[in-house]
Amino acid sequence: MLANLSYRLKTPLAMSLVIVAAAAVVAAALVWQGYRQASASFVQHTLVLGKTLARTLRPALLHDDVWQAYEILLTPLERSGDAGRTLILLDVRGHIFAASEPRQFAVLDGFAQAVGDRAIAAAALKQDRGQAVLESGDGRYLYLLTPVQAEDGTVLGRLVQRYDQALLAPRFFDVAEGTLYAALATLILLLPLGWLAGKRLAEPLSHLAECLGRVGRELPDAIHCEFPHGRDEIGQLAERFQGMVEALRSKQALEKHLAQSDRLAAVGRLSAGIAHEINNPLGGMLNAISNYRRRGGSDPQAEKTLGLIERGLIQIRETVSALLVEAKLESHALTPDDLEDVRTLIAADAQAKRLRLDWRNEVAEALPLPSAQVRQILLNLLLNAVQASPDGETVSCNLVVAEGRLSLGVGNAGVAIPERRRQHLFEPYFGEGEVHGLGLWVTYQLANQLRGEIVVDSVPGHTRFRVSLPLDGHESD
């Protein structure tokens, strides 16, 4: 189960467990050290008490005064009130002279028989110099031996202090309680810090795992992951991951370019096949117009109509030629009348949908651009705008010359173009739910041939196409 746990939880949990274990070890060491210090302090205090009692008991032994010795032995016990303490005074032969518990340790009884521990009794009889601390064989009692000496150093007897080691338990619990509170306070402080530190250490790894999980489910262009800079193992993994994503993006772009190239090549082959079939009847119609004029037709209205038809037929021929990769942009210079012709051509479609055409033409003189191609670009954009606009809305068209470029701007109030479709907007026959033709693709090709740029801005309620053409982008033959 732990193997399936996320490192985002596993790492801080491990750090928290380490902190708890370290706190437990330190607390145990402190309790043991405190207990040892408390025991040493207790023994030291008892040894000092033994020296004091030995000097006090000296006259009782010299005068063989048992009652005085008994009263002296009871005095420190009455002050402390500890039930586990027993004071025994032995004479020089090892017999009991007096004891704080006379019923258990009767006068003149042998010490060895009274305590039931021959090792302790033997050690007590040998204690003529200094003090000794002994432990009973069963570990229950602690014996402290102090010789009682005369002024000249002669041993008069021996004082035995017997303590039940259970007396040290309260000191142990006091030390343990204080240490436990200190350990808990330390844990309350360190556990949140350890958890946060572990979580922070694991976050880059979890983030890397999350990003790796997105590979294959999302397009490489949609995967954007930020990692902290560093040369540790996670930093190196993050660097390799970024390199892998970049390689996948390059591969995706190459595949997209190859697919688009294949589609454009197919369209190019198709357009090359139909160009001849279209140009033949176009040539016949243009010849018919030319023959009519040579016969001297004099009707001004008919002449104006024929001019419009002739320019339209020439534009069709130039547009078909523009579909060919090898096509040359051969046309007369763009004039303001050429642009006004587009307004005339689009007027009928706009009126059919009750659209208002906001037309702003600031071109006042001829421009060094091929008229047929520019008119076709503008016409395609306006036809798309009319088709996309709801009935009764406005289609805008701005034609501006500034900074050596002709800017064509066409806007409509239709729905926003989805992002996925926008990425393939200028590809032939790409659509969602409906089939789209070659209009935008032709516009894109014409703009490229004129070394121009085309930009699309689309938000809900407004879509605008902007084409910018350099005025020196066409070189006439």
DRENVOLO-390960 format. One record per residue (C-alpha): residue number from 1; residue in one letter; x negated, y negated, z negated. Coordinates in nm, 4 decimals. Layout:
<pts>
(NUM 'a' (X Y Z))
...
</pts>
This chain:
<pts>
(1 'm' (0.0000 0.0000 0.0000))
(2 'l' (-0.2873 -0.2384 -0.0802))
(3 'a' (-0.4322 -0.1690 0.2655))
(4 'n' (-0.1224 -0.3302 0.4221))
(5 'l' (-0.1372 -0.6346 0.1970))
(6 's' (-0.2403 -0.9602 0.3636))
(7 'y' (-0.5809 -1.1024 0.2768))
(8 'r' (-0.3943 -1.4234 0.1967))
(9 'l' (-0.2712 -1.2381 -0.1140))
(10 'k' (-0.5423 -0.9749 -0.1472))
(11 't' (-0.8315 -1.2210 -0.1821))
(12 'p' (-0.6799 -1.4458 -0.4535))
(13 'l' (-0.5477 -1.1364 -0.6313))
(14 'a' (-0.8959 -0.9829 -0.6332))
(15 'm' (-1.0475 -1.3063 -0.7639))
(16 's' (-0.7812 -1.3251 -1.0348))
(17 'l' (-0.8526 -0.9665 -1.1409))
(18 'v' (-1.2247 -1.0412 -1.1549))
(19 'i' (-1.1552 -1.3461 -1.3724))
(20 'v' (-0.9338 -1.1409 -1.6055))
(21 'a' (-1.1952 -0.8633 -1.6290))
(22 'a' (-1.4746 -1.1135 -1.6927))
(23 'a' (-1.2671 -1.2877 -1.9596))
(24 'a' (-1.1908 -0.9514 -2.1245))
(25 'v' (-1.5597 -0.8524 -2.1294))
(26 'v' (-1.6673 -1.1906 -2.2644))
(27 'a' (-1.3900 -1.1835 -2.5265))
(28 'a' (-1.4885 -0.8314 -2.6369))
(29 'a' (-1.8535 -0.9370 -2.6629))
(30 'l' (-1.7575 -1.2437 -2.8645))
(31 'v' (-1.5337 -1.0396 -3.0954))
(32 'w' (-1.8104 -0.7859 -3.1546))
(33 'q' (-2.0667 -1.0587 -3.2116))
(34 'g' (-1.8284 -1.2412 -3.4449))
(35 'y' (-1.7587 -0.9219 -3.6348))
(36 'r' (-2.1299 -0.8535 -3.6779))
(37 'q' (-2.1895 -1.2077 -3.7982))
(38 'a' (-1.8972 -1.1826 -4.0410))
(39 's' (-2.0309 -0.8494 -4.1721))
(40 'a' (-2.3809 -0.9894 -4.2121))
(41 's' (-2.2414 -1.2919 -4.3926))
(42 'f' (-2.0390 -1.0675 -4.6222))
(43 'v' (-2.3411 -0.8508 -4.7032))
(44 'q' (-2.5601 -1.1549 -4.7635))
(45 'h' (-2.3043 -1.3041 -4.9990))
(46 't' (-2.2728 -0.9716 -5.1843))
(47 'l' (-2.6498 -0.9366 -5.2232))
(48 'v' (-2.6674 -1.2852 -5.3747))
(49 'l' (-2.3864 -1.1833 -5.6107))
(50 'g' (-2.5823 -0.8689 -5.7027))
(51 'k' (-2.8918 -1.0673 -5.7980))
(52 't' (-2.6845 -1.2987 -6.0134))
(53 'l' (-2.5077 -1.0117 -6.1897))
(54 'a' (-2.8368 -0.8261 -6.2442))
(55 'r' (-2.9799 -1.1182 -6.4377))
(56 't' (-2.6557 -1.1560 -6.6341))
(57 'l' (-2.6419 -0.7832 -6.7223))
(58 'r' (-2.9999 -0.7730 -6.8529))
(59 'p' (-2.9076 -0.8638 -7.2188))
(60 'a' (-2.6243 -0.6068 -7.2240))
(61 'l' (-2.8665 -0.3277 -7.1294))
(62 'l' (-3.1299 -0.4493 -7.3760))
(63 'h' (-2.8804 -0.4564 -7.6630))
(64 'd' (-2.6921 -0.1450 -7.5450))
(65 'd' (-2.3706 -0.3495 -7.5388))
(66 'v' (-2.1264 -0.1603 -7.3146))
(67 'w' (-1.8373 -0.3935 -7.3808))
(68 'q' (-2.0368 -0.7006 -7.2780))
(69 'a' (-2.1480 -0.5240 -6.9601))
(70 'y' (-1.7861 -0.4293 -6.8836))
(71 'e' (-1.6692 -0.7898 -6.9202))
(72 'i' (-1.9493 -0.9155 -6.6975))
(73 'l' (-1.8577 -0.6645 -6.4267))
(74 'l' (-1.4918 -0.7673 -6.4343))
(75 't' (-1.5579 -1.1411 -6.4052))
(76 'p' (-1.6343 -1.1617 -6.0246))
(77 'l' (-1.3536 -0.9175 -5.9459))
(78 'e' (-1.0981 -1.1300 -6.1285))
(79 'r' (-1.2021 -1.4350 -5.9254))
(80 's' (-1.1917 -1.2633 -5.5844))
(81 'g' (-0.8957 -1.0370 -5.6439))
(82 'd' (-1.0219 -0.7816 -5.3878))
(83 'a' (-0.8919 -0.4320 -5.4700))
(84 'g' (-1.1503 -0.2496 -5.2621))
(85 'r' (-1.4486 -0.3560 -5.4754))
(86 't' (-1.6051 -0.1485 -5.7517))
(87 'l' (-1.9045 -0.2551 -5.9675))
(88 'i' (-2.1042 0.0137 -6.1470))
(89 'l' (-2.3951 -0.0384 -6.3885))
(90 'l' (-2.6342 0.2578 -6.4272))
(91 'd' (-2.8897 0.3042 -6.7015))
(92 'v' (-3.2473 0.3906 -6.6304))
(93 'r' (-3.1666 0.7661 -6.6245))
(94 'g' (-2.8926 0.7292 -6.3650))
(95 'h' (-2.5963 0.7663 -6.5977))
(96 'i' (-2.3029 0.5294 -6.5859))
(97 'f' (-2.3464 0.2582 -6.8483))
(98 'a' (-2.0340 0.0590 -6.7528))
(99 'a' (-1.8003 0.0247 -6.4551))
(100 's' (-1.5195 -0.2007 -6.3396))
(101 'e' (-1.3040 0.1115 -6.3022))
(102 'p' (-1.3781 0.3127 -6.6188))
(103 'r' (-1.1151 0.5751 -6.5457))
(104 'q' (-1.2881 0.6787 -6.2267))
(105 'f' (-1.6425 0.6130 -6.3430))
(106 'a' (-1.6575 0.7092 -6.7137))
(107 'v' (-1.9414 0.6040 -6.9371))
(108 'l' (-2.2371 0.8465 -6.9576))
(109 'd' (-2.1118 1.0415 -6.6511))
(110 'g' (-2.3698 1.1227 -6.3889))
(111 'f' (-2.3528 0.8869 -6.0918))
(112 'a' (-2.3974 1.1632 -5.8388))
(113 'q' (-2.0977 1.3550 -5.9720))
(114 'a' (-1.8866 1.0372 -5.9958))
(115 'v' (-1.9380 0.9162 -5.6350))
(116 'g' (-1.9603 1.2630 -5.4849))
(117 'd' (-2.2439 1.1594 -5.2546))
(118 'r' (-2.5872 1.2903 -5.3563))
(119 'a' (-2.7678 1.0855 -5.0896))
(120 'i' (-2.6323 0.7613 -5.2307))
(121 'a' (-2.7089 0.8731 -5.5884))
(122 'a' (-3.0653 0.9672 -5.4976))
(123 'a' (-3.1225 0.6368 -5.3210))
(124 'a' (-2.9826 0.4451 -5.6199))
(125 'l' (-3.2252 0.6145 -5.8618))
(126 'k' (-3.5199 0.5261 -5.6397))
(127 'q' (-3.4286 0.1583 -5.6065))
(128 'd' (-3.6855 -0.0090 -5.8338))
(129 'r' (-3.7903 -0.3003 -5.6119))
(130 'g' (-3.5719 -0.5276 -5.4002))
(131 'q' (-3.2200 -0.4569 -5.2810))
(132 'a' (-3.0759 -0.1946 -5.0484))
(133 'v' (-2.7610 -0.1617 -4.8363))
(134 'l' (-2.6353 0.1934 -4.7727))
(135 'e' (-2.3301 0.3434 -4.6032))
(136 's' (-2.1539 0.6547 -4.7287))
(137 'g' (-2.1653 0.9676 -4.5276))
(138 'd' (-1.8030 0.9361 -4.4175))
(139 'g' (-1.8514 0.5672 -4.3310))
(140 'r' (-1.5740 0.4537 -4.5616))
(141 'y' (-1.7806 0.2776 -4.8301))
(142 'l' (-2.0644 0.0304 -4.8277))
(143 'y' (-2.3092 0.0482 -5.1229))
(144 'l' (-2.5349 -0.2412 -5.2240))
(145 'l' (-2.8074 -0.1494 -5.4781))
(146 't' (-2.9776 -0.4064 -5.7020))
(147 'p' (-3.2297 -0.3138 -5.9828))
(148 'v' (-3.1813 -0.4756 -6.3282))
(149 'q' (-3.5248 -0.5667 -6.4612))
(150 'a' (-3.6669 -0.6994 -6.7861))
(151 'e' (-3.8853 -1.0082 -6.8055))
(152 'd' (-4.1967 -0.8000 -6.7537))
(153 'g' (-4.0510 -0.6232 -6.4494))
(154 't' (-3.9566 -0.3024 -6.6252))
(155 'v' (-3.6465 -0.1424 -6.4703))
(156 'l' (-3.3647 -0.1368 -6.7255))
(157 'g' (-3.0998 -0.0019 -6.4935))
(158 'r' (-2.9377 -0.0428 -6.1562))
(159 'l' (-2.6293 -0.2331 -6.0350))
(160 'v' (-2.4253 -0.0596 -5.7683))
(161 'q' (-2.1641 -0.2548 -5.5720))
(162 'r' (-1.9259 -0.0332 -5.3785))
(163 'y' (-1.7002 -0.1924 -5.1162))
(164 'd' (-1.4333 -0.0313 -4.9046))
(165 'q' (-1.5176 -0.1273 -4.5439))
(166 'a' (-1.1481 -0.1967 -4.4891))
(167 'l' (-1.2232 -0.5272 -4.6616))
(168 'l' (-1.3951 -0.6360 -4.3381))
(169 'a' (-1.0771 -0.5807 -4.1310))
(170 'p' (-0.9220 -0.9241 -4.2100))
(171 'r' (-1.2455 -1.0928 -4.1047))
(172 'f' (-1.2439 -0.8873 -3.7868))
(173 'f' (-0.8839 -0.9841 -3.7089))
(174 'd' (-0.9558 -1.3503 -3.7787))
(175 'v' (-1.2456 -1.3461 -3.5335))
(176 'a' (-1.0439 -1.1479 -3.2773))
(177 'e' (-0.7458 -1.3849 -3.3038))
(178 'g' (-0.9599 -1.6940 -3.2491))
(179 't' (-1.1412 -1.5325 -2.9595))
(180 'l' (-0.8118 -1.4169 -2.8048))
(181 'y' (-0.6678 -1.7680 -2.8132))
(182 'a' (-0.9846 -1.9049 -2.6544))
(183 'a' (-0.9743 -1.6341 -2.3863))
(184 'l' (-0.6069 -1.7063 -2.3096))
(185 'a' (-0.6765 -2.0782 -2.2801))
(186 't' (-0.9643 -2.0008 -2.0436))
(187 'l' (-0.7445 -1.7723 -1.8337))
(188 'i' (-0.4693 -2.0329 -1.8138))
(189 'l' (-0.7266 -2.2748 -1.6743))
(190 'l' (-0.9242 -2.0399 -1.4491))
(191 'l' (-0.6505 -1.8182 -1.3016))
(192 'p' (-0.4797 -2.0966 -1.1013))
(193 'l' (-0.8190 -2.2249 -0.9888))
(194 'g' (-0.9278 -1.8744 -0.8888))
(195 'w' (-0.6000 -1.8121 -0.7087))
(196 'l' (-0.6282 -2.1381 -0.5151))
(197 'a' (-0.9932 -2.0752 -0.4339))
(198 'g' (-0.9187 -1.7216 -0.3118))
(199 'k' (-0.6229 -1.8414 -0.1077))
(200 'r' (-0.8337 -2.1145 0.0489))
(201 'l' (-1.1064 -1.8641 0.1360))
(202 'a' (-0.8536 -1.6289 0.2960))
(203 'e' (-0.6557 -1.8932 0.4888))
(204 'p' (-0.8997 -1.9199 0.7856))
(205 'l' (-0.8991 -1.5405 0.8214))
(206 's' (-0.5196 -1.5237 0.8029))
(207 'h' (-0.4946 -1.8121 1.0511))
(208 'l' (-0.7327 -1.6292 1.2854))
(209 'a' (-0.5233 -1.3113 1.2599))
(210 'e' (-0.2079 -1.5127 1.3353))
(211 'c' (-0.3698 -1.6718 1.6398))
(212 'l' (-0.4931 -1.3338 1.7636))
(213 'g' (-0.1369 -1.2043 1.7326))
(214 'r' (-0.0190 -1.4777 1.9689))
(215 'v' (-0.2555 -1.3599 2.2420))
(216 'g' (-0.0541 -1.1559 2.4877))
(217 'r' (0.2788 -1.2881 2.3600))
(218 'e' (0.2224 -1.6500 2.4612))
(219 'l' (0.0515 -1.8192 2.7520))
(220 'p' (-0.3095 -1.9190 2.6821))
(221 'd' (-0.2246 -2.2873 2.7421))
(222 'a' (0.0235 -2.2721 2.4502))
(223 'i' (-0.2324 -2.1311 2.2032))
(224 'h' (-0.4005 -2.4153 2.0145))
(225 'c' (-0.5683 -2.3129 1.6896))
(226 'e' (-0.7948 -2.5287 1.4745))
(227 'f' (-1.0576 -2.3737 1.2488))
(228 'p' (-1.3039 -2.5284 1.0017))
(229 'h' (-1.6532 -2.5679 1.1394))
(230 'g' (-1.9179 -2.3411 0.9930))
(231 'r' (-2.1741 -2.0746 1.0721))
(232 'd' (-2.0353 -1.8127 0.8346))
(233 'e' (-1.8688 -1.4943 0.9578))
(234 'i' (-1.5231 -1.6543 0.9913))
(235 'g' (-1.6741 -1.9520 1.1759))
(236 'q' (-1.8442 -1.7191 1.4212))
(237 'l' (-1.5234 -1.5195 1.4733))
(238 'a' (-1.3326 -1.8432 1.5319))
(239 'e' (-1.5918 -1.9531 1.7872))
(240 'r' (-1.5618 -1.6208 1.9728))
(241 'f' (-1.1822 -1.6501 1.9625))
(242 'q' (-1.1900 -2.0010 2.1115))
(243 'g' (-1.4206 -1.8735 2.3844))
(244 'm' (-1.1827 -1.5864 2.4592))
(245 'v' (-0.8839 -1.8230 2.4815))
(246 'e' (-1.0757 -2.0555 2.7141))
(247 'a' (-1.1639 -1.7584 2.9343))
(248 'l' (-0.7966 -1.6540 2.9431))
(249 'r' (-0.6956 -2.0094 3.0357))
(250 's' (-0.9470 -2.0148 3.3190))
(251 'k' (-0.8211 -1.6766 3.4368))
(252 'q' (-0.4601 -1.7974 3.4214))
(253 'a' (-0.5446 -2.1151 3.6137))
(254 'l' (-0.7303 -1.9125 3.8752))
(255 'e' (-0.4394 -1.6693 3.9138))
(256 'k' (-0.1964 -1.9606 3.9409))
(257 'h' (-0.4147 -2.1282 4.2007))
(258 'l' (-0.4458 -1.8056 4.3998))
(259 'a' (-0.0704 -1.7447 4.3852))
(260 'q' (-0.0006 -2.1007 4.4963))
(261 's' (-0.2587 -2.0704 4.7718))
(262 'd' (-0.0909 -1.7514 4.8937))
(263 'r' (0.2496 -1.9199 4.8991))
(264 'l' (0.1145 -2.2269 5.0736))
(265 'a' (-0.0659 -2.0096 5.3269))
(266 'a' (0.2607 -1.8260 5.3999))
(267 'v' (0.4434 -2.1557 5.4415))
(268 'g' (0.1633 -2.2816 5.6626))
(269 'r' (0.1930 -1.9774 5.8876))
(270 'l' (0.5702 -2.0214 5.9007))
(271 's' (0.5478 -2.3920 5.9771))
(272 'a' (0.2898 -2.3286 6.2477))
(273 'g' (0.5297 -2.0828 6.4099))
(274 'i' (0.8326 -2.3128 6.4052))
(275 'a' (0.6485 -2.6378 6.4866))
(276 'h' (0.6325 -2.5496 6.8535))
(277 'e' (1.0008 -2.4489 6.8639))
(278 'i' (1.1055 -2.7813 6.7078))
(279 'n' (0.8701 -3.0104 6.8974))
(280 'n' (0.9911 -2.8905 7.2389))
(281 'p' (1.3555 -3.0070 7.2002))
(282 'l' (1.2332 -3.3181 7.0195))
(283 'g' (1.0163 -3.4050 7.3146))
(284 'g' (1.3153 -3.3595 7.5472))
(285 'm' (1.5336 -3.5926 7.3405))
(286 'l' (1.2616 -3.8581 7.3234))
(287 'n' (1.2184 -3.8338 7.7031))
(288 'a' (1.5937 -3.8770 7.7463))
(289 'i' (1.5845 -4.1974 7.5424))
(290 's' (1.2896 -4.3225 7.7433))
(291 'n' (1.4684 -4.2478 8.0765))
(292 'y' (1.7797 -4.4297 7.9561))
(293 'r' (1.5790 -4.7391 7.8799))
(294 'r' (1.4088 -4.7314 8.2179))
(295 'r' (1.7491 -4.7397 8.3831))
(296 'g' (1.7983 -5.0801 8.2240))
(297 'g' (2.0605 -5.0245 7.9555))
(298 's' (2.1528 -5.3727 7.8329))
(299 'd' (2.3941 -5.3136 7.5430))
(300 'p' (2.2195 -5.4659 7.2308))
(301 'q' (2.4160 -5.2485 6.9874))
(302 'a' (2.3331 -4.9325 7.1836))
(303 'e' (1.9681 -5.0407 7.2002))
(304 'k' (1.9612 -5.0842 6.8207))
(305 't' (2.1183 -4.7396 6.7731))
(306 'l' (1.8746 -4.5815 7.0200))
(307 'g' (1.5842 -4.7406 6.8332))
(308 'l' (1.7016 -4.5923 6.5075))
(309 'i' (1.7496 -4.2503 6.6731))
(310 'e' (1.4074 -4.2720 6.8372))
(311 'r' (1.2346 -4.3558 6.5078))
(312 'g' (1.4200 -4.0708 6.3382))
(313 'l' (1.3168 -3.8213 6.6072))
(314 'i' (0.9571 -3.9409 6.5905))
(315 'q' (0.9684 -3.9019 6.2122))
(316 'i' (1.0965 -3.5433 6.2504))
(317 'r' (0.8097 -3.4683 6.4873))
(318 'e' (0.5542 -3.6244 6.2539))
(319 't' (0.6978 -3.4396 5.9529))
(320 'v' (0.6768 -3.1065 6.1316))
(321 's' (0.3190 -3.1872 6.2220))
(322 'a' (0.2469 -3.2782 5.8579))
(323 'l' (0.3337 -2.9217 5.7554))
(324 'l' (0.0304 -2.8009 5.9490))
(325 'v' (-0.3042 -2.7974 5.7715))
(326 'e' (-0.4757 -2.9359 6.0787))
(327 'a' (-0.2157 -3.2099 6.1339))
(328 'k' (-0.3402 -3.5607 6.2019))
(329 'l' (-0.1565 -3.8606 6.0635))
(330 'e' (-0.0915 -4.0401 6.3879))
(331 's' (0.1700 -4.3151 6.3594))
(332 'h' (0.2020 -4.6924 6.3863))
(333 'a' (0.1355 -4.9121 6.0838))
(334 'l' (0.4066 -4.9258 5.8217))
(335 't' (0.6333 -5.2314 5.8499))
(336 'p' (0.9085 -5.3670 5.6231))
(337 'd' (1.1635 -5.2594 5.8872))
(338 'd' (1.0463 -4.8974 5.8573))
(339 'l' (1.1273 -4.9047 5.4892))
(340 'e' (1.4638 -5.0739 5.5486))
(341 'd' (1.5462 -4.7916 5.7939))
(342 'v' (1.5197 -4.5476 5.5010))
(343 'r' (1.7678 -4.7608 5.3070))
(344 't' (2.0070 -4.7389 5.6019))
(345 'l' (1.9631 -4.3604 5.6292))
(346 'i' (2.0281 -4.2968 5.2593))
(347 'a' (2.3261 -4.5334 5.2308))
(348 'a' (2.5820 -4.2801 5.3554))
(349 'd' (2.4757 -4.0121 5.1041))
(350 'a' (2.4848 -4.2649 4.8198))
(351 'q' (2.8328 -4.3893 4.9150))
(352 'a' (2.9642 -4.0324 4.9274))
(353 'k' (2.8867 -3.9948 4.5535))
(354 'r' (2.9856 -4.3555 4.4695))
(355 'l' (2.6280 -4.4324 4.3668))
(356 'r' (2.4864 -4.7803 4.3350))
(357 'l' (2.1517 -4.8210 4.5114))
(358 'd' (1.9217 -5.0573 4.3229))
(359 'w' (1.6847 -5.1423 4.6118))
(360 'r' (1.3818 -5.3650 4.5532))
(361 'n' (1.1509 -5.3966 4.8525))
(362 'e' (0.8575 -5.6322 4.7947))
(363 'v' (0.6698 -5.5284 5.1107))
(364 'a' (0.6571 -5.8419 5.3249))
(365 'e' (0.4069 -5.7477 5.5983))
(366 'a' (0.2707 -5.4490 5.7873))
(367 'l' (0.0490 -5.2131 5.5883))
(368 'p' (-0.2353 -4.9868 5.7142))
(369 'l' (-0.0387 -4.6692 5.6427))
(370 'p' (0.1314 -4.4239 5.8865))
(371 's' (0.4934 -4.5246 5.8933))
(372 'a' (0.6407 -4.1799 5.9674))
(373 'q' (0.4708 -4.0102 5.6735))
(374 'v' (0.5490 -4.2898 5.4244))
(375 'r' (0.9120 -4.3029 5.5354))
(376 'q' (0.9394 -3.9258 5.4999))
(377 'i' (0.7974 -3.9427 5.1447))
(378 'l' (1.0454 -4.2129 5.0481))
(379 'l' (1.3384 -4.0400 5.2189))
(380 'n' (1.2699 -3.7062 5.0454))
(381 'l' (1.2497 -3.8731 4.7034))
(382 'l' (1.5721 -4.0677 4.7600))
(383 'l' (1.7609 -3.7607 4.8840))
(384 'n' (1.6535 -3.5680 4.5728))
(385 'a' (1.7536 -3.8612 4.3492))
(386 'v' (2.0971 -3.8854 4.5119))
(387 'q' (2.1494 -3.5114 4.4761))
(388 'a' (2.0439 -3.5113 4.1071))
(389 's' (2.2456 -3.8204 4.0027))
(390 'p' (2.5949 -3.7817 3.8535))
(391 'd' (2.8751 -3.9545 4.0445))
(392 'g' (2.9017 -4.3280 3.9812))
(393 'e' (2.5481 -4.3704 3.8428))
(394 't' (2.2564 -4.5745 3.9810))
(395 'v' (1.9615 -4.4709 4.1964))
(396 's' (1.6693 -4.7142 4.1787))
(397 'c' (1.3964 -4.7705 4.4361))
(398 'n' (1.1013 -5.0060 4.3847))
(399 'l' (0.8499 -5.0730 4.6632))
(400 'v' (0.5514 -5.2775 4.5446))
(401 'v' (0.2079 -5.3653 4.6845))
(402 'a' (-0.0497 -5.4355 4.4141))
(403 'e' (-0.4250 -5.3889 4.3655))
(404 'g' (-0.4749 -5.2401 4.7104))
(405 'r' (-0.2065 -4.9719 4.6735))
(406 'l' (0.1519 -4.9180 4.7821))
(407 's' (0.3670 -4.7958 4.4951))
(408 'l' (0.6934 -4.6115 4.5671))
(409 'g' (0.9152 -4.5612 4.2605))
(410 'v' (1.2429 -4.3681 4.2748))
(411 'g' (1.4569 -4.3052 3.9650))
(412 'n' (1.7891 -4.1446 3.8815))
(413 'a' (2.0072 -4.0819 3.5749))
(414 'g' (2.0283 -3.7042 3.6103))
(415 'v' (1.9399 -3.4352 3.3569))
(416 'a' (1.5787 -3.3900 3.2507))
(417 'i' (1.3620 -3.1493 3.4473))
(418 'p' (1.2657 -2.8498 3.2260))
(419 'e' (0.8977 -2.8197 3.1417))
(420 'r' (0.8637 -2.4777 3.3065))
(421 'r' (1.0133 -2.6039 3.6314))
(422 'r' (0.8019 -2.9210 3.6146))
(423 'q' (0.4865 -2.7093 3.6257))
(424 'h' (0.5973 -2.5633 3.9602))
(425 'l' (0.7849 -2.8679 4.0914))
(426 'f' (0.5764 -2.9142 4.4040))
(427 'e' (0.5650 -2.5485 4.5029))
(428 'p' (0.7857 -2.4322 4.7909))
(429 'y' (1.1075 -2.2482 4.7140))
(430 'f' (1.0723 -2.2467 4.3359))
(431 'g' (1.3837 -2.2923 4.1248))
(432 'e' (1.5845 -2.1742 3.8253))
(433 'g' (1.9422 -2.0731 3.8996))
(434 'e' (1.9332 -2.2326 4.2445))
(435 'v' (1.7079 -2.2283 4.5492))
(436 'h' (1.4977 -2.5359 4.6155))
(437 'g' (1.3558 -2.6021 4.9561))
(438 'l' (1.0470 -2.7702 5.0943))
(439 'g' (1.1365 -3.1356 5.0244))
(440 'l' (0.9091 -3.1981 4.7251))
(441 'w' (0.6412 -2.9692 4.8614))
(442 'v' (0.6377 -3.1681 5.1873))
(443 't' (0.6272 -3.4917 4.9852))
(444 'y' (0.3321 -3.3614 4.7861))
(445 'q' (0.1457 -3.2543 5.1000))
(446 'l' (0.2033 -3.5894 5.2690))
(447 'a' (0.0862 -3.7788 4.9598))
(448 'n' (-0.2285 -3.5653 4.9436))
(449 'q' (-0.3031 -3.6261 5.3103))
(450 'l' (-0.2826 -3.9980 5.2417))
(451 'r' (-0.5137 -3.9571 4.9388))
(452 'g' (-0.2308 -4.0664 4.7123))
(453 'e' (-0.0963 -3.9552 4.3776))
(454 'i' (0.2499 -3.8458 4.2689))
(455 'v' (0.3649 -3.8545 3.9049))
(456 'v' (0.6900 -3.7381 3.7453))
(457 'd' (0.8393 -3.8723 3.4211))
(458 's' (1.1548 -3.6930 3.3073))
(459 'v' (1.3506 -3.7384 2.9849))
(460 'p' (1.7202 -3.6757 2.9154))
(461 'g' (1.9172 -3.9333 3.1149))
(462 'h' (1.6312 -4.0562 3.3324))
(463 't' (1.3914 -3.9036 3.5847))
(464 'r' (1.1452 -4.1098 3.7841))
(465 'f' (0.9044 -4.0150 4.0641))
(466 'r' (0.6156 -4.2522 4.1352))
(467 'v' (0.3922 -4.2245 4.4421))
(468 's' (0.0820 -4.4424 4.4695))
(469 'l' (-0.0895 -4.4660 4.8103))
(470 'p' (-0.4211 -4.6468 4.8705))
(471 'l' (-0.4008 -4.8933 5.1589))
(472 'd' (-0.7396 -4.7749 5.2859))
(473 'g' (-0.6453 -4.4106 5.2627))
(474 'h' (-0.5693 -4.3709 5.6355))
(475 'e' (-0.8224 -4.3977 5.9087))
(476 's' (-0.6739 -4.4365 6.2531))
(477 'd' (-0.8243 -4.2492 6.5427))
</pts>
